[in-house]
Amino acid sequence: MNIRILIVDDEEPFRRLLKKELGRKGFYADTAEDGNIALDKLVASSFDIILLDIDMPGLDGMSVLRKLKNDPASPAIIVITGKATIDTAVEAMKYGALDYLTKPYKLDELLIIINRAYEQRKIGIENQLLQKEIARKATPDDFVGSSSCFLEILGLIEKIAPTDSTVLVTGESGTGKELVAHYIWKKSNRCDRPFIALNCSTLSGNLMESELFGHEKGAFTDACSISNGLVEAADGGTLFLDEIGEMPAALQTKLLRFLDSGEFRRVGANKNLKSDVRIITATNRDLSNSITNGTFRKDLFFRLNVINILVPPLRERKEDIKQLAEYFIEKYGRKITKDIRAMDRGAEEVLLGYDWPGNVRELENVIERAVILCETDFITKEYLSVTSKTELTLDTNNELPQLKEIEKDYILTVLKKTGGNQTKASRLLGVDRKTLYLKLKKYGLTL
């Protein structure tokens, strides 16, 4: 434990002696003969403890205390003075001194005070970090935007989150429907209980029922033991059913019964169980069409659609694009330890001029790729794998390159960035290895 100490005193023999004594005890010590020099040293270097004299020419000790009072990174301050009074002691404590010692002092007493002050400061820093972590977890760090429609969604969530009403989140793929559901849970009274998500498009009907409600031993061929379903796991919490429009009709009936009564049966069971779960669902389908063609139950729709939140596509909330892009730049820069500050004006114009058919998910993928490929401290349009409408506008005096030439050049750029690693390159390009191999063969590309 190498505690760093700054001795601030106008008496040179005292500074020299104390620095020597502290050095012999294993501390790192530096000195300053007045307050101004001390402040300069605090800017140039970091210290854990300041041993501060009060009565000094120029900037005195009390002035130093006042300047450092509101600085959360300030070292712990111990006042050491030969002119001690109760008034100066009280004032020093008022402005943030942790302890007070009069000259002449005993070295053992000073060492006890230094170690105590160091531990107090360490606890204080840990508390600050803990508070920041709590605040970070309490805020939707992935839920970014400032457009009017985004703020309307936030306002609606604030109103509905404390209730147990079912919510149907609608919108195109990639708009962030699960983030909306997650934020509702975070702001709800159930935030200390589980949030569990199930994508209804990824499982067959039988598997989905087993996943949702669980099964008894022997209920089907591979059911070797009792399995709890997600409604049991989420008891007291929130269950998010994504792509609810893909749920088979038979299972829709069982979900409706659960919503009405809180009761369910495991697959293969003959008794009812109960669970207290808030249901949030999402879909990119027009469920009214599904009701018309008979693939979705009207009564279930009404039961799920107590509160409806429509998440607009990114092309309709372009005010959010820059903020989202900056968030993703910071996110992926931190993830791969790359110091990228921002993007230039040209890159911003490209992002704002593009329609984003894949919405926020597509924007995230484009920014992740740009961060990986970027070789400077800011992203330019050359690193973006999209082209704005304005850039596609034909100039009668200039001929644009053919699409195949753009694709060829981009594939070659990615291959160079990955050192010829085709697995990494295919991942960055968003294609499988076979597709990349065929493209390489088509364009005759080799490294």
C-alpha positions, 0 to 999 in steps of 0.5 A, a space after each residue: 500500500 503505497 500511500 501518496 502524501 503531499 506536505 504543504 507547509 511554509 517551513 522548509 526544515 519541517 517539510 524536509 524532516 517530515 518527508 524523510 520520516 514518512 519515506 522511512 515508513 514506506 510512504 511516498 511524500 512530496 512537498 509544497 511551500 504554499 497553497 498555489 504550488 500545492 494546487 499546481 502539484 495536485 493538477 500535475 499528479 495524484 495524492 491520497 493525503 494532504 498534510 496542510 498548514 493553515 498559516 502560510 504566506 500567499 494562498 493559506 491553508 483555509 483558502 486551499 480547503 475552500 477550493 478543494 471542498 467541492 472536488 469529489 476527487 480531492 485527497 483526504 486533508 489533515 490539518 497540521 499547524 502550530 497555531 491551533 485554536 478551536 475556531 480554526 479547527 471547527 472552520 477547517 472541519 467545515 471546509 472538509 478537513 478529516 482531522 486536525 493535529 497540532 505541532 509538535 506532534 508524535 509521529 506514531 499519532 500522525 501515522 494513525 491519523 494518516 491511515 485512518 484518513 486513507 481508509 475513509 477516503 477509500 470508502 468514500 471513493 467506493 461509495 461514489 463508484 457504487 452510487 454511479 453503478 446503481 444509477 447506471 443500472 437504474 437508467 435505460 442505457 440502451 434506450 436512447 433518443 430525444 425525438 418527440 415520438 421517443 419522448 412520448 413513448 417514455 412518458 407513456 411508459 412512466 404512466 403504465 409501468 407501475 400497473 400490472 396491465 398487459 402491454 402490446 408493443 408494435 413496430 417494424 423489426 429492429 425498432 427496439 420493441 424488447 428494449 421498450 418491454 425491458 424499460 417497462 419492467 425496470 420502471 415497474 414495481 416488479 423490477 426486483 423480480 425476473 424479466 424473462 423473454 421468449 421469442 415465439 417464432 423460434 419454437 414449434 407449437 409443442 416445444 413452445 407450450 413446454 417452454 412456456 408452461 413446463 412439462 411433467 415427466 413422461 409427457 413426451 418422448 424426451 421428457 425424462 423429468 419434471 420441467 418448470 416453464 417460464 411462467 413459473 420462473 417469472 413468478 412475481 416478475 415480467 414475461 415478454 413474449 416477442 413475435 406473439 403473432 407467430 403463436 399457434 392457435 391452440 397455445 393462444 387459447 391456453 395463454 388466454 386462460 392463463 391471462 384471465 385466471 393466472 392458472 396453467 397446467 404443465 404439459 402432461 399434468 392433470 392439476 392446475 398451478 398458479 403464477 403471478 406474472 405480468 405479460 408484455 407482448 410484441 409483434 411486427 405483424 398487423 394482428 388485425 389482418 391475422 384476426 381476419 384470416 383466422 390465425 390469431 384470436 380476437 379475444 386474445 388480441 383484446 386481452 393483450 392490447 390493454 395498452 398499445 405502444 407503437 415504436 416508429 421506424 427509425 426513418 420517422 424519427 431521424 432526430 434520434 439517429 445521431 444520438 443513437 450512432 454516438 451511443 453505439 460508437 461509445 459502446 463498441 469503442 469501449 468493447 474493443 478498447 478503441 478510442 473513437 471520439 465521434 463521426 465527422 459531418 460527412 458520416 452524419 449526412 450519410 446516416 441521416 440520408 439513409 432510410 434504415 429499413 433494418 431500423 435501430 438494429 441495422 444502425 447498430 450493425 453499421 456502427 459496430 462494423 465502422 468502429 472495427 474498421 476505423 483507423 482514426 479517432 473519428 468515423 468518416 463516411 468511407 467506413 459506413 456500409 450504407 449510402 445516403 439518397 443524396 449520394 446516389 443522386 446522379 450527376 450528369 457530368 459524372 458516372 457512378 461506379 457500378 454496384 459490383 465494383 463497390 461490392 468488390 472494393 468493400 470485400 477487399 477492404 474488409 479482408 485486408 482489415 481482418 488480415 485475410 481471415 475469411 471467417 472474421 470477414 464473413 462475420 463483418 460482412 454479414 454473410 456466411 463463409 460459402 457466400 463470401 467464397 463465391 464472391 471471392 471466386 466471382 471477383 477473382 479476389 486474393 490477398 
